[in-house]
Amino acid sequence: MANANEVPPQSQKPIDDSGYFSTSWHRFFLKMHAQANKSNDVEAIISTTPSAGGVEGEGSSSNSSSIDPQTALHFNNVSPDLTKRLEELEAKLHSLAGAKDFTDRLNDIELGAMFAKNTMPITIKKEIWLNAAGLKAPGAKPATEVDHGLGTAWQFTDAIEANQESISGRIKTPIDINRGVSLKGSIGWSADGISPGDCKWQVEYVWTAINEDTTASAQETLTGVSTASATSNGLVVTEIDGIDLPSTTDACLTFKITRLSADAEDTISDTVELTGVCLRYTSTELGVAA
């Protein structure tokens, strides 16, 4: 026999051949009904449950009396089609518990949820990296290309404002770039540690579409400041936020990077070496989680 808060065993039908509730099923549905209607008189209702004969808890009550079967099915006059609804509920419960117990069923549901989580499409983040060899230093105040470990780097001196040094480059607009999600630029650099402090970078850029002027001035100027690593020649990455999104026709991004060595926020009184730049974007493609 189930207690007042459990579903009765599946071997016990809700309604016997005479059309009456068994006590345990009656209590179960009345409890549900009471919770919905905030009733405090559930046990009083149960005490008047009609009897169909038999053992207490299996369709009888010690103080019940026989009434019209249809009246028994209309407890509190709220479910005129209760017999059909009970049969549907019984079939549903039995189908869930037919091949496995409820614990196994819940385990199946949990495993299914985990599978769905691990196979749902996820956003793909991509990067375009240009090392020192992919950058140039034209103009009147160019940085200097130097040997740097196993590769090369662009060296920027601690110059006065009139002599602040620059490099430049171009990146083709990625064919899969999501033009509605923000972009981020980054600059990789290092310092030898002789003069610790901060380095300030300036990035000027312009997006260019087919048939637009490739010598156009910058559409925006952004800056970023980072502190040199405590390790001599330790890699530092300065983030550049706020880059405008490309239009649907923009084909390439042209940029110029200058060390603002004369700025008060640039406190390194020695050279710094730029090893590469990166553009991070969100792809229109979708991947699958691992």
SERO-4910 file (N, C-alpha, C, O; in steps of 0.05 Angstrom, whole numbers):
BEGIN
 pado doro    nc1    nc2    nc3   cac1   cac2   cac3    cc1    cc2    cc3    oc1    oc2    oc3
  Met    A     17    -24      0      0      0      0     17     25      0     36     27     16
  Ala    A     11     44    -17     27     68    -19     20     87      4     -3     86     14
  Asn    A     39    104     12     32    124     31     19    148     17     15    147     -7
  Ala    A     12    168     33     -5    190     21     10    207      1     -3    222    -13
  Asn    A     37    204     -1     52    221    -19     64    206    -42     80    217    -57
  Glu    A     57    179    -46     68    163    -67     47    155    -87     23    153    -81
  Val    A     57    149   -111     39    137   -131     34    108   -123     53     94   -118
  Pro    A      9     99   -122      3     71   -115     17     52   -134     23     60   -157
  Pro    A     21     27   -126     35      7   -143     19      3   -169     -5      4   -169
  Gln    A     34     -3   -190     21     -7   -216      3    -31   -217    -14    -33   -235
  Ser    A      8    -50   -199     -9    -74   -198    -38    -68   -188    -56    -84   -192
  Gln    A    -41    -45   -176    -67    -38   -165    -81    -18   -183    -71      4   -187
  Lys    A   -104    -25   -194   -118     -7   -212   -131     15   -197   -140     11   -174
  Pro    A   -134     39   -208   -146     61   -194   -176     56   -189   -186     65   -168
  Ile    A   -190     42   -207   -218     39   -205   -224      9   -207   -215     -5   -225
  Asp    A   -240     -1   -188   -246    -30   -189   -269    -35   -208   -280    -16   -220
  Asp    A   -278    -60   -209   -299    -68   -228   -325    -55   -222   -343    -53   -240
  Ser    A   -329    -46   -197   -354    -33   -190   -354     -2   -195   -374     11   -191
  Gly    A   -330      8   -204   -329     36   -210   -320     54   -187   -324     78   -188
  Tyr    A   -308     42   -166   -300     58   -143   -269     61   -143   -255     44   -153
  Phe    A   -260     84   -131   -232     87   -125   -222     67   -104   -237     61    -86
  Ser    A   -197     57   -108   -185     44    -85   -176     66    -66   -172     89    -75
  Thr    A   -173     59    -41   -166     80    -21   -140     94    -27   -138    118    -26
  Ser    A   -119     78    -35    -93     91    -40    -94    109    -64    -82    131    -64
  Trp    A   -108    100    -86   -110    118   -109   -127    142   -103   -120    164   -112
  His    A   -148    138    -88   -165    160    -81   -149    181    -65   -151    205    -69
  Arg    A   -134    171    -46   -118    189    -29    -98    204    -47    -94    229    -44
  Phe    A    -85    190    -65    -65    202    -83    -77    225    -99    -65    247   -100
  Phe    A   -100    221   -112   -111    242   -129   -123    264   -112   -123    287   -120
  Leu    A   -134    257    -89   -144    278    -71   -122    296    -61   -125    320    -58
  Lys    A    -99    284    -55    -76    300    -47    -68    319    -69    -63    343    -64
  Met    A    -67    309    -94    -61    326   -116    -81    349   -119    -74    372   -123
  His    A   -106    341   -117   -128    361   -119   -126    381    -97   -131    405   -101
  Ala    A   -120    372    -72   -118    390    -49    -96    410    -53    -99    433    -46
  Gln    A    -73    401    -63    -51    419    -67    -58    441    -87    -51    464    -83
  Ala    A    -73    433   -108    -81    454   -128   -101    473   -116   -101    497   -124
  Asn    A   -119    464    -98   -140    481    -88   -135    490    -59   -153    502    -47
  Lys    A   -111    485    -49   -104    494    -22   -124    484     -1   -130    498     19
  Ser    A   -134    459     -5   -153    448     13   -140    436     38   -118    425     36
  Asn    A   -152    439     61   -142    427     85   -160    404     96   -156    395    118
  Asp    A   -179    395     79   -199    376     89   -197    349     73   -217    336     69
  Val    A   -172    343     64   -169    319     48   -176    293     63   -191    277     52
  Glu    A   -166    290     87   -172    266    102   -201    263    108   -211    240    110
  Ala    A   -215    285    112   -244    284    117   -258    273     92   -278    258     94
  Ile    A   -249    281     69   -261    271     44   -255    242     41   -273    226     33
  Ile    A   -230    234     47   -222    206     45   -240    188     63   -247    166     56
  Ser    A   -246    199     87   -261    183    106   -289    176     96   -302    158    107
  Thr    A   -299    189     76   -325    184     65   -324    168     38   -343    166     24
  Thr    A   -300    158     32   -296    143      7   -315    119      6   -316    104     26
  Pro    A   -330    115    -16   -349     92    -18   -334     66    -19   -311     65    -28
  Ser    A   -346     45    -10   -334     18     -8   -344      1    -31   -367      1    -38
  Ala    A   -324    -14    -42   -332    -34    -62   -327    -62    -51   -328    -82    -65
  Gly    A   -322    -63    -24   -317    -89    -11   -288    -96    -13   -273    -85    -29
  Gly    A   -279   -114      5   -251   -123      4   -236   -114     28   -248   -105     48
  Val    A   -209   -114     25   -191   -108     47   -186    -78     49   -186    -65     28
  Glu    A   -183    -68     73   -177    -40     77   -152    -32     60   -132    -46     61
  Gly    A   -154     -9     45   -132     -1     28   -134    -12      0   -119     -3    -17
  Glu    A   -152    -31     -5   -155    -41    -32   -184    -38    -42   -194    -55    -56
  Gly    A   -197    -16    -35   -223    -11    -45   -244     -9    -24   -268     -8    -31
  Ser    A   -237     -9      2   -257     -8     23   -249     13     43   -225     21     44
  Ser    A   -268     21     60   -262     40     82   -280     32    105   -303     25    101
  Ser    A   -270     33    129   -284     24    153   -310     40    158   -328     29    170
  Asn    A   -311     64    148   -335     80    154   -347     91    128   -358    113    128
  Ser    A   -345     76    106   -356     86     81   -383     73     75   -390     52     87
  Ser    A   -398     84     57   -424     73     50   -426     74     19   -413     90      6
  Ser    A   -442     55      9   -444     53    -20   -461     75    -31   -483     81    -22
  Ile    A   -449     88    -52   -464    109    -66   -463    104    -96   -449     85   -104
  Asp    A   -477    120   -111   -476    116   -140   -448    117   -151   -433    136   -144
  Pro    A   -439     98   -167   -411     98   -177   -403    124   -191   -381    133   -187
  Gln    A   -422    136   -206   -415    160   -220   -409    183   -201   -392    200   -206
  Thr    A   -423    183   -177   -417    203   -157   -389    200   -146   -375    219   -141
  Ala    A   -381    175   -143   -354    170   -132   -333    180   -151   -312    190   -142
  Leu    A   -338    179   -177   -318    189   -196   -317    219   -198   -297    230   -208
  His    A   -338    233   -189   -339    262   -190   -331    275   -164   -347    290   -152
  Phe    A   -307    268   -154   -300    280   -128   -297    310   -131   -283    320   -148
  Asn    A   -311    324   -113   -312    353   -112   -322    365   -138   -319    389   -143
  Asn    A   -336    348   -155   -349    358   -179   -330    373   -198   -337    394   -208
  Val    A   -305    362   -202   -287    377   -219   -278    360   -243   -267    372   -262
  Ser    A   -283    334   -244   -272    318   -266   -293    300   -278   -294    276   -271
  Pro    A   -311    310   -295   -332    294   -307   -322    271   -325   -336    252   -329
  Asp    A   -297    274   -335   -286    253   -352   -263    239   -338   -243    231   -351
  Leu    A   -265    235   -312   -243    225   -296   -236    197   -303   -212    190   -302
  Thr    A   -255    180   -309   -249    152   -314   -229    149   -338   -209    135   -336
  Lys    A   -235    163   -359   -217    163   -382   -189    174   -376   -169    163   -384
  Arg    A   -189    196   -360   -164    209   -353   -147    190   -336   -123    189   -339
  Leu    A   -160    176   -317   -146    157   -300   -134    134   -316   -112    125   -310
  Glu    A   -149    124   -335   -140    102   -351   -115    111   -368    -96     96   -371
  Glu    A   -116    136   -378    -93    147   -393    -69    150   -375    -47    144   -383
  Leu    A    -73    160   -351    -51    164   -332    -40    137   -324    -15    134   -322
  Glu    A    -57    118   -319    -47     91   -311    -30     79   -333     -9     68   -328
  Ala    A    -39     82   -359    -24     71   -381      3     85   -384     23     73   -390
  Lys    A      3    112   -379     28    127   -380     48    118   -359     71    114   -365
  Leu    A     38    115   -335     56    107   -313     67     79   -318     90     74   -313
  His    A     50     61   -328     59     34   -333     78     33   -356     97     16   -355
  Ser    A     75     50   -376     94     50   -398    121     59   -390    142     49   -399
  Leu    A    122     79   -371    148     89   -361    162     68   -344    186     66   -344
  Ala    A    147     52   -329    158     33   -311    158      5   -322    166    -14   -308
  Gly    A    150      2   -348    147    -25   -358    172    -40   -362    175    -63   -352
  Ala    A    192    -28   -376    217    -42   -382    238    -37   -361    256    -54   -357
  Lys    A    237    -14   -349    258     -7   -329    245      7   -306    222     16   -308
  Asp    A    259      7   -283    247     22   -261    252     52   -265    266     59   -284
  Phe    A    241     68   -248    242     97   -252    270    108   -250    277    127   -263
  Thr    A    287     96   -233    315    105   -231    329    102   -257    343    120   -266
  Asp    A    326     78   -270    339     74   -296    328     94   -317    343    104   -334
  Arg    A    302     99   -315    290    117   -334    302    145   -331    308    159   -351
  Leu    A    305    154   -306    317    180   -302    346    181   -311    355    202   -322
  Asn    A    360    159   -308    388    157   -318    389    160   -348    406    174   -358
  Asp    A    369    148   -362    368    150   -391    364    180   -399    376    190   -417
  Ile    A    346    193   -384    340    221   -390    365    238   -386    371    255   -403
  Glu    A    379    233   -364    404    248   -358    425    244   -380    438    263   -389
  Leu    A    429    219   -388    448    213   -409    440    226   -435    457    236   -450
  Gly    A    414    226   -441    405    240   -465    410    269   -465    418    281   -485
  Ala    A    407    282   -441    412    310   -439    442    316   -443    449    336   -455
  Met    A    459    299   -432    488    302   -435    496    299   -464    512    315   -474
  Phe    A    484    280   -478    490    276   -506    482    301   -523    497    310   -540
  Ala    A    458    312   -517    448    335   -531    467    359   -526    473    374   -544
  Lys    A    476    362   -501    494    384   -494    520    382   -510    531    403   -519
  Asn    A    530    358   -513    556    354   -526    554    354   -557    575    352   -570
  Thr    A    531    355   -568    528    354   -597    515    379   -608    513    382   -632
  Met    A    505    396   -591    493    421   -600    513    439   -613    536    440   -604
  Pro    A    507    453   -635    526    472   -647    536    493   -628    520    503   -612
  Ile    A    561    500   -630    573    521   -613    586    542   -631    592    536   -654
  Thr    A    590    565   -620    602    587   -634    632    581   -638    646    572   -620
  Ile    A    642    587   -662    671    583   -668    685    610   -668    677    629   -682
  Lys    A    706    613   -651    722    637   -651    747    631   -668    759    610   -665
  Lys    A    755    650   -685    779    646   -702    797    670   -699    790    692   -690
  Glu    A    822    666   -708    842    687   -706    858    688   -732    863    667   -744
  Ile    A    866    711   -740    885    715   -762    910    727   -750    910    749   -739
  Trp    A    932    712   -752    957    720   -740    977    729   -761    982    714   -780
  Leu    A    989    752   -758   1011    762   -775   1036    764   -758   1036    781   -739
  Asn    A   1057    749   -764   1082    752   -749   1098    775   -761   1089    789   -779
  Ala    A   1121    780   -750   1137    803   -759   1142    803   -789   1143    824   -801
  Ala    A   1146    779   -800   1152    778   -829   1128    786   -846   1131    794   -869
  Gly    A   1104    785   -835   1080    793   -850   1073    823   -847   1053    832   -857
  Leu    A   1090    838   -833   1086    866   -829   1108    882   -843   1130    872   -847
  Lys    A   1102    907   -850   1121    924   -863   1124    950   -847   1108    957   -830
  Ala    A   1146    965   -854   1151    990   -839   1158   1012   -859   1180   1021   -861
  Pro    A   1137   1021   -875   1142   1043   -893   1140   1070   -879   1136   1071   -855
  Gly    A   1143   1091   -894   1140   1118   -882   1166   1130   -872   1187   1118   -874
  Ala    A   1164   1154   -862   1187   1169   -853   1199   1160   -827   1222   1163   -822
  Lys    A   1182   1147   -810   1191   1139   -783   1185   1109   -779   1168   1102   -763
  Pro    A   1200   1092   -793   1194   1063   -791   1208   1051   -767   1229   1060   -758
  Ala    A   1196   1030   -756   1209   1013   -737   1231    998   -751   1232    997   -776
  Thr    A   1248    984   -736   1271    970   -748   1267    940   -744   1262    931   -722
  Glu    A   1270    925   -766   1269    896   -764   1295    885   -753   1316    892   -763
  Val    A   1293    869   -732   1317    858   -719   1314    828   -714   1292    817   -714
  Asp    A   1337    815   -711   1336    787   -703   1325    785   -675   1330    801   -658
  His    A   1308    764   -671   1296    761   -644   1292    732   -639   1273    720   -648
  Gly    A   1310    720   -623   1309    691   -619   1312    676   -645   1331    680   -660
  Leu    A   1293    657   -650   1294    642   -674   1281    656   -698   1283    646   -721
  Gly    A   1269    679   -693   1255    694   -714   1264    723   -715   1287    729   -709
  Thr    A   1246    739   -723   1251    768   -725   1229    784   -710   1209    772   -702
  Ala    A   1234    809   -705   1215    827   -692   1220    855   -702   1240    861   -714
  Trp    A   1200    872   -697   1202    900   -704   1208    915   -678   1194    914   -658
  Gln    A   1231    929   -679   1241    943   -655   1233    972   -656   1237    986   -676
  Phe    A   1221    982   -633   1212   1009   -631   1229   1023   -609   1231   1013   -586
  Thr    A   1241   1045   -616   1257   1059   -596   1240   1078   -579   1217   1082   -585
  Asp    A   1252   1088   -558   1239   1107   -540   1243   1135   -552   1258   1151   -542
  Ala    A   1228   1140   -574   1232   1164   -589   1215   1187   -579   1194   1183   -566
  Ile    A   1223   1212   -586   1206   1235   -581   1182   1234   -599   1181   1219   -618
  Glu    A   1163   1251   -593   1137   1250   -608   1141   1253   -638   1128   1238   -653
  Ala    A   1159   1270   -646   1163   1275   -675   1175   1251   -689   1173   1248   -713
  Asn    A   1187   1234   -674   1201   1210   -686   1189   1184   -678   1201   1163   -682
  Gln    A   1164   1184   -667   1152   1159   -659   1149   1140   -683   1142   1148   -705
  Glu    A   1156   1115   -679   1159   1096   -701   1134   1079   -706   1118   1074   -687
  Ser    A   1131   1069   -731   1107   1055   -738   1113   1031   -756   1135   1029   -768
  Ile    A   1094   1013   -758   1093    992   -778   1065    991   -789   1047   1004   -779
  Ser    A   1060    975   -811   1033    974   -822   1029    946   -834   1047    930   -838
  Gly    A   1004    941   -841    997    915   -854    968    915   -864    953    934   -860
  Arg    A    961    894   -878    934    890   -889    925    862   -883    941    843   -884
  Ile    A    899    859   -878    887    833   -874    862    831   -891    845    849   -891
  Lys    A    860    810   -907    836    805   -923    813    799   -904    816    784   -884
  Thr    A    789    810   -910    766    805   -894    759    775   -895    754    765   -917
  Pro    A    758    761   -873    752    732   -874    725    727   -887    706    741   -881
  Ile    A    724    707   -903    699    701   -917    677    692   -898    653    695   -903
  Asp    A    685    680   -875    666    669   -856    662    688   -832    651    679   -812
  Ile    A    671    713   -834    668    731   -811    639    738   -805    624    744   -823
  Asn    A    632    736   -780    605    744   -771    605    775   -768    618    785   -749
  Arg    A    591    789   -786    593    818   -786    575    831   -765    572    855   -764
  Gly    A    563    815   -747    547    826   -726    558    821   -698    546    829   -678
  Val    A    583    810   -697    595    804   -671    621    820   -669    637    821   -688
  Ser    A    626    832   -646    649    849   -642    676    836   -648    679    811   -645
  Leu    A    695    852   -656    722    842   -663    742    851   -641    736    869   -625
  Lys    A    764    838   -640    785    846   -621    812    843   -634    818    823   -648
  Gly    A    829    863   -631    856    862   -641    875    857   -618    869    863   -595
  Ser    A    899    847   -624    919    844   -603    947    847   -615    952    841   -638
  Ile    A    965    857   -598    993    862   -606   1011    846   -588   1010    849   -563
  Gly    A   1028    830   -599   1048    815   -583   1075    829   -583   1085    836   -604
  Trp    A   1085    833   -559   1111    848   -557   1126    839   -532   1116    825   -516
  Ser    A   1150    849   -530   1167    843   -507   1187    866   -503   1191    883   -520
  Ala    A   1199    866   -479   1221    885   -472   1242    870   -457   1236    850   -444
  Asp    A   1267    880   -459   1289    865   -446   1290    868   -416   1306    854   -403
  Gly    A   1274    885   -405   1273    887   -376   1293    907   -364   1292    912   -340
  Ile    A   1310    918   -381   1329    938   -371   1314    962   -359   1322    974   -339
  Ser    A   1293    970   -373   1276    992   -364   1247    982   -361   1232    982   -380
  Pro    A   1239    973   -337   1212    963   -333   1192    986   -336   1199   1009   -333
  Gly    A   1167    978   -341   1146    999   -343   1124    991   -363   1121    967   -368
  Asp    A   1110   1010   -373   1087   1006   -391   1094   1015   -419   1110   1034   -424
  Cys    A   1081   1002   -438   1084   1010   -467   1056   1017   -477   1037   1002   -472
  Lys    A   1054   1039   -492   1028   1047   -503   1029   1045   -533   1047   1056   -546
  Trp    A   1009   1032   -544   1007   1027   -573    983   1043   -584    962   1045   -571
  Gln    A    986   1052   -609    964   1065   -623    959   1050   -649    977   1043   -664
  Val    A    933   1044   -654    925   1030   -679    906   1047   -695    885   1055   -685
  Glu    A    914   1054   -719    897   1068   -738    888   1047   -759    905   1031   -768
  Tyr    A    863   1048   -767    854   1028   -787    832   1039   -805    819   1059   -798
  Val    A    827   1025   -827    805   1031   -845    797   1006   -859    814    991   -869
  Trp    A    771   1001   -861    760    980   -878    756    990   -906    749   1013   -910
  Thr    A    762    973   -926    761    982   -954    744    962   -970    749    937   -968
  Ala    A    725    972   -986    709    955  -1003    720    956  -1032    737    973  -1038
  Ile    A    711    938  -1049    719    939  -1077    712    966  -1089    690    976  -1085
  Asn    A    731    977  -1104    728   1003  -1118    731   1027  -1099    727   1050  -1108
  Glu    A    736   1023  -1073    741   1045  -1056    771   1052  -1056    788   1036  -1062
  Asp    A    777   1077  -1048    804   1088  -1048    821   1072  -1028    815   1072  -1004
  Thr    A    843   1060  -1038    861   1045  -1020    881   1062  -1006    897   1052   -990
  Thr    A    880   1089  -1011    898   1107   -996    883   1124   -976    893   1144   -966
  Ala    A    858   1117   -970    841   1132   -952    853   1134   -924    868   1116   -916
  Ser    A    847   1155   -910    856   1159   -883    842   1140   -864    822   1128   -871
  Ala    A    852   1138   -840    841   1120   -820    812   1128   -813    807   1152   -811
  Gln    A    795   1109   -809    767   1115   -801    765   1117   -771    746   1128   -761
  Glu    A    785   1106   -756    785   1108   -727    813   1103   -717    829   1090   -730
  Thr    A    819   1113   -693    844   1109   -679    839   1099   -651    824   1111   -636
  Leu    A    852   1076   -644    848   1064   -618    876   1061   -605    896   1062   -618
  Thr    A    875   1058   -578    900   1055   -563    898   1032   -543    876   1025   -535
  Gly    A    921   1022   -534    922   1002   -513    948   1004   -498    969   1011   -510
  Val    A    947    999   -472    971   1001   -455    974    975   -439    954    964   -429
  Ser    A    998    965   -438   1004    941   -422   1031    944   -408   1048    959   -417
  Thr    A   1035    929   -387   1060    930   -371   1079    908   -381   1070    885   -387
  Ala    A   1104    915   -383   1124    895   -392   1126    872   -372   1121    875   -348
  Ser    A   1133    849   -383   1136    825   -366   1160    828   -348   1180    842   -354
  Ala    A   1158    815   -324   1181    815   -306   1203    797   -316   1226    799   -306
  Thr    A   1197    780   -335   1217    763   -348   1230    778   -371   1216    791   -387
  Ser    A   1256    778   -373   1269    791   -395   1260    780   -421   1261    756   -426
  Asn    A   1250    797   -439   1239    790   -465   1214    772   -463   1208    757   -481
  Gly    A   1201    773   -440   1176    758   -436   1154    769   -454   1150    793   -457
  Leu    A   1138    751   -465   1117    758   -483   1094    773   -468   1086    764   -447
  Val    A   1085    795   -480   1062    810   -470   1042    813   -493   1050    817   -516
  Val    A   1017    812   -487    996    816   -507    979    840   -499    966    840   -477
  Thr    A    978    860   -516    961    884   -511    936    881   -527    937    879   -552
  Glu    A    913    882   -514    887    880   -528    878    907   -538    881    927   -525
  Ile    A    866    906   -562    855    930   -575    825    925   -579    818    910   -597
  Asp    A    808    938   -564    779    935   -566    767    959   -581    779    980   -583
  Gly    A    743    954   -592    727    975   -604    730    977   -634    722    997   -646
  Ile    A    742    957   -647    745    958   -676    717    957   -689    701    940   -683
  Asp    A    712    975   -708    686    975   -722    682    949   -738    701    937   -747
  Leu    A    657    941   -740    651    917   -755    652    924   -785    646    946   -793
  Pro    A    661    905   -802    661    910   -831    633    910   -842    615    896   -832
  Ser    A    629    925   -864    604    924   -878    603    899   -895    622    884   -896
  Thr    A    580    894   -907    577    870   -924    594    871   -949    598    850   -962
  Thr    A    605    894   -956    621    897   -980    651    901   -974    667    900   -992
  Asp    A    658    905   -948    686    910   -942    703    886   -948    696    863   -940
  Ala    A    725    890   -962    742    868   -972    768    865   -956    779    843   -956
  Cys    A    778    886   -944    803    884   -930    805    905   -908    791    925   -908
  Leu    A    823    900   -889    829    918   -867    858    927   -868    876    910   -868
  Thr    A    862    953   -870    889    964   -871    894    978   -844    877    992   -834
  Phe    A    917    973   -832    923    984   -806    951    995   -804    969    987   -819
  Lys    A    955   1013   -785    982   1024   -778    985   1024   -748    967   1033   -733
  Ile    A   1007   1013   -738   1012   1011   -710   1036   1029   -702   1057   1026   -714
  Thr    A   1032   1046   -683   1053   1064   -674   1058   1061   -644   1039   1058   -629
  Arg    A   1083   1061   -636   1089   1062   -607   1088   1091   -599   1103   1108   -609
  Leu    A   1070   1097   -580   1068   1125   -570   1089   1129   -548   1082   1133   -525
  Ser    A   1114   1128   -556   1136   1129   -537   1138   1155   -522   1150   1156   -500
  Ala    A   1128   1177   -534   1129   1203   -521   1106   1208   -502   1105   1228   -488
  Asp    A   1086   1190   -503   1062   1193   -486   1069   1188   -456   1087   1172   -450
  Ala    A   1056   1202   -438   1061   1199   -410   1055   1171   -400   1067   1162   -380
  Glu    A   1037   1157   -413   1031   1130   -405   1051   1109   -414   1051   1086   -404
  Asp    A   1069   1116   -432   1091   1099   -440   1115   1105   -423   1127   1126   -426
  Thr    A   1122   1087   -405   1142   1092   -385   1168   1076   -388   1185   1077   -372
  Ile    A   1170   1061   -410   1194   1045   -416   1214   1063   -430   1208   1072   -452
  Ser    A   1236   1068   -418   1256   1086   -430   1277   1070   -446   1301   1077   -446
  Asp    A   1268   1050   -461   1286   1034   -477   1270   1022   -500   1246   1030   -504
  Thr    A   1281   1005   -516   1267    994   -538   1247    973   -530   1249    961   -508
  Val    A   1227    968   -547   1209    945   -544   1208    932   -571   1213    944   -592
  Glu    A   1202    906   -571   1202    890   -596   1175    878   -601   1164    863   -585
  Leu    A   1163    885   -624   1137    874   -632   1141    849   -648   1156    850   -668
  Thr    A   1129    827   -640   1133    801   -654   1110    793   -672   1113    775   -688
  Gly    A   1086    806   -668   1064    799   -686   1038    812   -677   1037    823   -655
  Val    A   1018    811   -695    992    822   -689    971    801   -696    975    783   -711
  Cys    A    947    805   -684    926    785   -687    899    799   -689    893    818   -675
  Leu    A    881    789   -706    853    797   -708    836    774   -700    837    753   -713
  Arg    A    819    777   -679    802    755   -670    773    762   -679    764    784   -676
  Tyr    A    760    741   -689    732    746   -699    716    721   -694    726    699   -687
  Thr    A    689    724   -696    671    701   -693    662    692   -721    655    708   -738
  Ser    A    664    666   -725    657    654   -752    627    651   -754    612    648   -735
  Thr    A    618    652   -779    589    646   -785    584    616   -784    561    607   -784
  Glu    A    606    600   -784    603    571   -783    597    563   -754    602    578   -735
  Leu    A    586    539   -751    581    528   -724    596    502   -721    598    486   -740
  Gly    A    608    498   -698    622    473   -692    607    455   -673    583    461   -667
  Val    A    620    434   -664    608    415   -646    625    413   -621    649    411   -622
  Ala    A    612    414   -598    627    413   -573    640    386   -569    630    365   -578
  Ala    A    663    386   -556    678    361   -552    664    344   -531    673    322   -524
***
